[in-house]
Amino acid sequence: MAHGAGGKASRRLVEGLFAPLLFEDARAPLGDAAHVAIDGPSIAITTDSFVVRPLKFPGGSIGELAVNGTMNDLAVSGAQGQVMVVTFVLEEGLATSVLEGEVRAMAAALRRAGVAMVGGDTKVVERGKADGMYITTTGIGRRMPQLAVDVQSVRPGDKVLLSGPIGDHGITILLARGELDLTADLFSDTRCVLPLVEAMVAEAGPGVRWMRDPTRGGVATSLNELARDCGLGVVLSEEEIPIRDEVRGACELLGLDPLHIANEGQFLAVVAAEYADAALNALNRMDGGEDACIIGEVRTEPACGVLVTTRYGGSRIVDMLVGDPLPRIC
């Protein structure tokens, strides 16, 4: 299970097996989407699978999540999603009302994102083999011409922006399973972040160096990947990281670090210092971007690592996620 959690084990699996055998350049930094050109302009393409349990949860469901997650991977790679294809893997005995509800949720999410579904596939597996339903998607997008996202362009002094509170999705899913004697007025943050990205790019496009949506493995894993790929360090201010009280309380009770908890409607951006205020102001003016903030900066040290300065004046190194504290979350 740890190999699918988005942390260290996942990275070792990709770099140790998949990349050397399948990728033309196994040493190239891995991103949320690939940019390719085939006898014409470059396009962005991404693929993802969604295995959340329960299928429906406060704030969303697997059908909506599949659209938002796919479009977000394109958005943070610097592309505007245009079309999708989908595969449904359905478990024998799944109620048709449940399936129809998820197809309707997916259709509504497609309309909100302005994306067309152009094809797909359906498979049915034996009872007990698919948690009711799995969804796999592929999205294709058009690159934003004014944006060049490249981890190698990150420089010391660049600022780290976060679009909003972290941990909502992962903790919502954990509580929705009903396996813990905990309750909270909390909802998944699943949404399409493209409008926020577009607003930021319109104001600060030349200064945007790198973006990522911190899903599995959370903010800590995404920023550790950034630090490793660019060879620099990321220093965060704990006090500046927005976390809801419900998320913070659940993490304290369960011994979890909010920086490792998955998100489905937030994104991280590294922006040149001279563009940081413009980028932040653009996000704060957007509906859903009011809580965006600068949470840290890129420095030369700790090289290839992430350091968090605490509210008490100390500091701690934050590594990638190790293990699998929250299975079946996205």
Secondary structure, DSSP 8 states (H G I E B T S, - for coil): -GGGTTSHHHHHHIIIIIHHHH-S-TTS---SSEEEESSSSEEEEEEEEE--SSSEETTEEHHHHHHHHHHHHHHTTTEEEEEEEEEEEEETT--HHHHHHHHHHHHHHHHHHT-EEEEEEEEEE-TTSSTTEEEEEEEEEEE-TT----GGG--TT-EEEE-S--SHHHHHHHHHTT-SS------------HHHHHHHHHHHGGGEEEEE---TTHHHHHHHHHHHHHT-EEEEEGGGS---HHHHHHHHHHT--GGGS--SS--EEEE-HHHHHHHHHHHHTSTT-TT-EEEEEEESSSTT-EEEE-TTS-EEE-----S-SS-S--
